[in-house]
Amino acid sequence: MAPDLVVEVVSSDDRHGISDKVKDWLPTGTRLVGVIMVDARSATVYRSPDDVSELSESDTFNGEDVVPGFARELRELFN
């Protein structure tokens, strides 16, 4: 059973294997994957292998239809 939402917070020492994890989560039914890159102050949001969005710290990460009503500006996570 896969979670509906996965959020991975990644530091510069921890980038190894992240793309493999995303490739594992999506086919099992995870509907939304957020990879937050602390050092780059950005995030990548995956809805499917072909539906990917890049967010900067001035953008908002939201739960879309997976967690309705959840929304946070990325900059809040970096302060």
MIBA-656012 format. One line per field, with one value per residue (C-alpha): residue number from 1; z, y, x. Coordinates in pm, 1 decimal. Each point is the difference from the previous one (the first is absolute). Example, Ala and Ser with C-alpha at 12.3 -4.5 7.8 and 13.67 -1.06 7.14 Angstrom:
BEGIN
resi = 1,2
z = 780.0,-66.0
y = -450.0,344.0
x = 1230.0,137.0
REM end
This chain:
BEGIN
resi = 1,2,3,4,5,6,7,8,9,10,11,12,13,14,15,16,17,18,19,20,21,22,23,24,25,26,27,28,29,30,31,32,33,34,35,36,37,38,39,40,41,42,43,44,45,46,47,48,49,50,51,52,53,54,55,56,57,58,59,60,61,62,63,64,65,66,67,68,69,70,71,72,73,74,75,76,77,78,79
z = 0.0,-109.5,174.9,-189.9,76.4,48.4,91.5,0.6,146.1,-151.3,112.4,-220.1,159.4,-54.1,-372.1,-91.5,-91.5,4.6,-364.7,62.7,294.9,-210.6,-272.7,265.7,160.5,-306.8,-159.1,331.6,20.7,176.7,-147.5,94.0,78.5,116.9,7.3,193.1,-69.3,304.4,-145.5,-325.4,185.1,-253.6,-48.2,-269.8,0.3,-175.4,-83.8,-246.0,-179.0,-274.6,214.6,191.4,130.4,125.1,281.0,126.7,355.3,-104.5,-117.2,205.1,61.0,35.0,58.7,-314.3,2.9,220.2,310.4,-81.6,178.8,77.9,-139.1,114.1,-164.7,-39.6,159.9,327.4,-0.3,-39.5,283.3
y = 0.0,332.2,335.4,265.7,264.1,-29.8,296.1,-55.4,272.0,-28.2,151.8,20.9,-317.1,-196.6,35.1,-350.9,-223.4,260.9,-51.8,-375.7,54.2,216.7,-266.5,-254.6,205.4,114.3,-340.2,-139.1,257.8,300.1,295.5,288.0,5.7,314.2,6.7,302.9,94.4,192.1,129.2,113.0,147.1,-163.5,-299.9,-240.3,-125.4,-326.4,-97.9,-265.3,-66.4,237.1,264.5,177.6,358.3,193.6,246.9,281.2,132.2,267.8,-266.6,-182.6,-373.9,-118.9,-328.0,35.5,-255.4,-237.7,224.0,270.4,327.5,-63.0,273.5,142.3,239.2,-182.4,289.5,-84.5,-336.5,147.5,254.1
x = 0.0,150.7,-45.1,-195.8,265.0,374.5,221.1,374.8,222.4,346.2,327.1,308.9,144.7,-319.3,-76.1,108.2,-291.4,-276.8,-96.9,-12.7,-233.2,-231.0,-1.3,-100.4,-278.1,-193.3,-72.5,-124.1,-277.9,150.5,-187.4,229.9,372.8,176.2,379.6,120.7,361.1,120.9,327.1,-161.8,-300.5,-228.6,-225.5,-104.7,-358.8,-85.0,-356.9,116.7,329.7,-116.8,-171.3,275.8,18.8,299.9,-65.9,220.3,-4.6,-252.1,-247.8,-261.6,3.4,-356.2,-172.8,-211.0,-282.5,203.9,-4.3,-255.4,58.4,367.7,225.0,333.5,238.9,329.5,186.7,-180.1,172.6,346.3,-16.7
REM end
